[in-house]
Every structure is written in structure tokens, then in C-alpha cells.
Amino acid sequence: MGHRWQGLLVLVAILAWPVAHIGNIAAVAVPVNVALVVAFGSLVWARADSA
């Protein structure tokens, strides 16, 4: 609940991940990986705060 931006960020990263990694495009891969870390990390952090 209330985690829509993380979900949207993960969906965008899911679409860009194959382009970045299969195409071996570092300029796209780095932001995709950062986006995934930020999205999943914030979910873990929010869960730890609520526990």
C-alpha cells in the first residue's frame, strides 16, 4: 500500500533491462540497475520501518 512509484520504477526497469544487458549498453545498464536498487531497497527499508 502506497508503493506505486516503486512498482512503476520496477516496470520501467524491467522493460529497459534486456535492452541494456543483452545489447551490452552500459549507458542504459547503470541507470537501470540503480533504479532497481532504489525501488527494491526502498521497499525493504519501508518494511523494516513498519515492523
Protein Blocks (a to p, Z undefined) as FASTA:
>chain_A
ZZlmmmmmmmmmmmmmmmmmmnopaklmmmmmmmmmmmmmmmmmmmmmmZZ
